[in-house]
């Protein structure tokens, strides 16, 4: 049960090594681009954070964030997060993120950012609808073309999620006080066949990526933000609205 799972800070080298082992277990030994334990040490000792989710003594997930500075504003960049497959869809990711939020606010940090693939709609739903993050920046091929099988040989386009931790929007979202959005002044429609194309490694995925890149770039240049994902089967779309609050 989710209530038996404990989330806490990781501070010892042995715990950081367990994070590396969990990476390899989840993403596969063949993926050569694995973050080493030294990266977790640096994050934990320079103002970032490494959080682990534990079922008893077993680590079942973690998040790792590094300290950032945007102008004069300190923030955390959440670089990695993962949960063992058998614990997914049980609220572990949410529990990790909420602990991450509390820990940051306890240090006076009011913003956490991270990146995600705009074609991974489960992540978009979680980030925008469930956590209340917004996106106003699109980074084409941010990490270059990598060896990771997760990236399917595509350019690593990423949306930047901004999680304004004590904003009314976030408080309402994590308190489950708002309905999932279905309409907005602008929308970026997503193909109904996207997941099938991804499973089949279809070239249509690359074409969808190119279109989505163009549309996000256009709307962000006009001062819009992505604020939700319409998550209706066969009719999914990013929803955007003019944004100047932050």
C-alpha positions as CSV (number, residue, x, y, z in Angstrom):
1,X,0.0,0.0,0.0
2,X,1.2,3.6,-0.7
3,X,0.8,4.4,3.0
4,X,3.7,2.0,3.8
5,X,6.1,3.7,1.5
6,X,8.4,6.3,3.1
7,X,10.1,9.2,1.2
8,X,13.2,10.7,2.7
9,X,16.4,12.4,1.8
10,X,19.4,10.3,0.7
11,X,22.7,11.4,2.1
12,X,25.1,8.4,2.1
13,X,27.3,7.1,-0.7
14,X,25.6,3.7,-0.3
15,X,22.2,5.2,-1.0
16,X,23.6,7.1,-4.1
17,X,25.0,3.8,-5.4
18,X,21.6,2.2,-5.0
19,X,20.2,5.1,-7.2
20,X,22.6,4.1,-9.9
21,X,21.7,0.5,-9.6
22,X,18.0,1.4,-9.9
23,X,18.7,3.4,-13.1
24,X,20.3,0.4,-14.7
25,X,17.5,-1.9,-13.6
26,X,14.8,0.5,-15.0
27,X,16.5,1.7,-18.2
28,X,18.6,-1.3,-19.0
29,X,22.3,-2.2,-18.9
30,X,22.6,-1.4,-22.6
31,X,21.9,2.3,-21.9
32,X,25.5,3.6,-21.5
33,X,24.4,7.1,-20.5
34,X,23.8,6.4,-16.8
35,X,24.4,9.1,-14.2
36,X,27.2,8.0,-11.8
37,X,27.1,8.0,-8.1
38,X,29.4,11.1,-8.1
39,X,26.6,13.1,-9.7
40,X,24.3,12.3,-6.8
41,X,27.0,13.2,-4.3
42,X,27.5,16.6,-6.0
43,X,23.7,17.3,-6.1
44,X,23.3,16.4,-2.4
45,X,26.3,18.5,-1.2
46,X,25.8,21.7,-3.3
47,X,22.2,22.7,-2.5
48,X,20.4,20.2,-4.6
49,X,18.6,17.1,-3.2
50,X,18.4,13.4,-3.6
51,X,15.2,11.8,-2.4
52,X,14.4,8.1,-2.1
53,X,11.2,6.3,-1.9
54,X,11.4,3.1,0.2
55,X,9.2,0.1,0.8
56,X,10.9,-1.2,4.0
57,X,14.6,-1.2,3.2
58,X,14.1,-1.5,-0.5
59,X,14.5,1.6,-2.6
60,X,11.7,1.7,-5.1
61,X,12.2,5.1,-6.6
62,X,14.1,8.4,-6.4
63,X,14.4,11.9,-7.6
64,X,17.6,13.9,-8.0
65,X,17.7,17.7,-8.4
66,X,20.6,20.1,-8.7
67,X,20.7,23.7,-7.5
68,X,20.1,26.4,-10.2
69,X,20.1,30.2,-10.4
70,X,18.1,32.1,-13.0
71,X,19.1,35.7,-12.7
72,X,18.8,36.3,-8.9
73,X,16.3,33.6,-8.4
74,X,17.4,30.3,-6.8
75,X,15.6,27.2,-8.0
76,X,16.0,23.5,-8.2
77,X,16.3,21.7,-11.5
78,X,14.9,18.2,-11.1
79,X,17.2,16.2,-13.3
80,X,16.0,12.6,-12.8
81,X,13.1,10.7,-11.4
82,X,12.2,7.0,-11.6
83,X,10.0,4.4,-10.0
84,X,10.2,0.6,-10.2
85,X,7.7,-0.8,-12.7
86,X,5.7,-2.8,-10.2
87,X,5.1,0.3,-8.1
88,X,3.9,2.6,-10.9
89,X,0.4,3.9,-10.9
90,X,0.3,3.6,-7.1
91,X,1.1,7.3,-6.3
92,X,4.8,6.9,-5.6
93,X,5.8,9.5,-8.2
94,X,3.3,12.0,-6.6
95,X,4.6,11.2,-3.2
96,X,8.2,11.9,-4.3
97,X,7.2,15.2,-5.9
98,X,5.2,16.4,-2.9
99,X,8.1,15.7,-0.6
100,X,10.4,17.5,-3.1
101,X,8.1,20.5,-2.9
102,X,8.0,20.5,0.9
103,X,11.7,20.2,1.2
104,X,12.3,23.1,-1.2
105,X,9.8,25.4,0.4
106,X,11.4,24.6,3.8
107,X,14.6,26.2,2.4
108,X,12.9,29.2,0.8
109,X,13.0,27.8,-2.7
110,X,9.8,28.6,-4.6
111,X,10.5,27.1,-8.0
112,X,11.4,23.7,-9.3
113,X,11.9,23.1,-13.0
114,X,12.4,19.9,-15.1
115,X,12.3,18.8,-18.7
116,X,10.1,16.2,-20.3
117,X,9.5,14.9,-23.8
118,X,6.3,16.6,-25.2
119,X,5.4,13.3,-27.0
120,X,5.2,11.4,-23.6
121,X,1.6,12.3,-22.8
122,X,1.4,10.4,-19.5
123,X,4.1,12.7,-18.2
124,X,2.4,15.8,-19.6
125,X,-0.8,14.8,-17.9
126,X,1.0,14.3,-14.5
127,X,3.1,17.5,-14.8
128,X,0.4,19.9,-16.0
129,X,-2.9,18.5,-14.7
130,X,-1.9,16.8,-11.5
131,X,1.0,18.9,-10.3
132,X,-0.1,22.3,-11.7
133,X,3.2,23.0,-13.6
134,X,3.2,25.2,-16.6
135,X,5.5,25.3,-19.7
136,X,6.7,28.4,-21.5
137,X,9.9,27.2,-23.1
138,X,10.6,24.5,-25.7
139,X,14.2,23.3,-26.1
140,X,14.9,21.5,-29.4
141,X,17.3,18.6,-29.2
142,X,18.4,19.6,-25.7
143,X,20.6,16.6,-25.0
144,X,21.6,15.8,-28.5
145,X,20.8,12.4,-30.1
146,X,21.7,9.8,-27.4
147,X,22.3,6.1,-27.2
148,X,19.3,5.6,-24.9
149,X,16.7,3.3,-26.3
150,X,14.1,5.5,-24.7
151,X,14.8,8.2,-27.2
152,X,14.3,6.0,-30.2
153,X,17.0,7.8,-32.2
154,X,15.0,11.0,-32.2
155,X,16.3,14.4,-31.4
156,X,15.7,15.1,-27.7
157,X,13.2,17.9,-27.8
158,X,12.0,18.9,-24.4
159,X,9.4,21.1,-22.7
160,X,10.6,22.9,-19.6
161,X,8.1,22.5,-16.7
162,X,7.9,25.3,-14.2
163,X,6.5,24.3,-10.9
164,X,5.8,27.5,-8.9
165,X,5.5,25.8,-5.6
166,X,3.4,28.1,-3.5
167,X,1.2,29.5,-6.4
168,X,-2.6,29.3,-6.1
169,X,-2.5,27.1,-9.3
170,X,-0.2,24.5,-7.7
171,X,-1.9,24.5,-4.4
172,X,-5.3,23.8,-6.1
173,X,-3.8,21.1,-8.4
174,X,-2.1,19.1,-5.6
175,X,-5.2,19.5,-3.4
176,X,-7.2,18.0,-6.3
177,X,-9.5,21.0,-6.2
178,X,-9.7,21.6,-10.0
179,X,-11.2,19.7,-12.8
180,X,-9.0,18.5,-15.6
181,X,-9.0,21.1,-18.4
182,X,-10.8,20.5,-21.7
183,X,-10.8,23.9,-23.4
184,X,-8.4,26.9,-23.7
185,X,-7.8,29.8,-26.0
186,X,-5.2,27.7,-28.0
187,X,-4.5,24.0,-28.4
188,X,-1.9,21.8,-29.9
189,X,-3.6,18.6,-31.0
190,X,-1.8,15.3,-30.5
191,X,-2.2,12.3,-32.9
192,X,-4.6,9.6,-31.7
193,X,-2.1,7.0,-33.1
194,X,0.9,8.4,-31.3
195,X,1.4,5.5,-28.8
196,X,1.1,2.9,-31.6
197,X,3.6,4.8,-33.7
198,X,6.0,4.9,-30.7
199,X,5.6,1.1,-30.1
200,X,6.3,0.4,-33.8
201,X,9.2,2.9,-34.1
202,X,7.3,4.5,-37.0
203,X,8.8,7.4,-38.9
204,X,5.5,9.2,-38.1
205,X,6.8,9.9,-34.6
206,X,9.6,12.1,-36.1
207,X,7.0,14.0,-38.2
208,X,4.8,14.5,-35.2
209,X,7.8,15.8,-33.3
210,X,8.6,18.3,-36.0
211,X,5.0,19.6,-36.1
212,X,4.7,19.9,-32.3
213,X,8.1,21.7,-32.2
214,X,6.8,24.3,-34.7
215,X,3.5,24.8,-32.9
216,X,5.0,25.2,-29.4
217,X,7.6,27.6,-30.7
218,X,4.9,29.7,-32.4
219,X,2.7,29.9,-29.3
220,X,5.4,30.5,-26.8
221,X,6.7,33.4,-28.9
222,X,3.3,34.9,-28.6
223,X,3.4,34.8,-24.8
224,X,1.3,31.7,-24.3
225,X,1.9,28.9,-21.7
226,X,0.9,25.3,-21.8
227,X,-1.3,24.9,-18.8
228,X,-2.9,21.5,-19.2
229,X,-3.5,18.4,-21.3
230,X,-6.9,17.5,-22.6
231,X,-6.7,13.8,-21.8
232,X,-9.7,12.4,-23.6
233,X,-9.1,9.2,-25.6
234,X,-8.7,10.0,-29.3
235,X,-8.9,13.7,-28.6
236,X,-5.8,14.8,-26.6
237,X,-4.2,18.2,-26.9
238,X,-2.0,20.5,-25.0
239,X,-4.0,23.5,-23.9
240,X,-2.4,27.0,-23.9
241,X,-3.4,30.4,-22.6
242,X,-1.7,33.8,-22.5
243,X,0.5,34.0,-19.4
244,X,2.2,36.9,-17.6
245,X,1.7,36.0,-14.0
246,X,5.3,35.0,-13.2
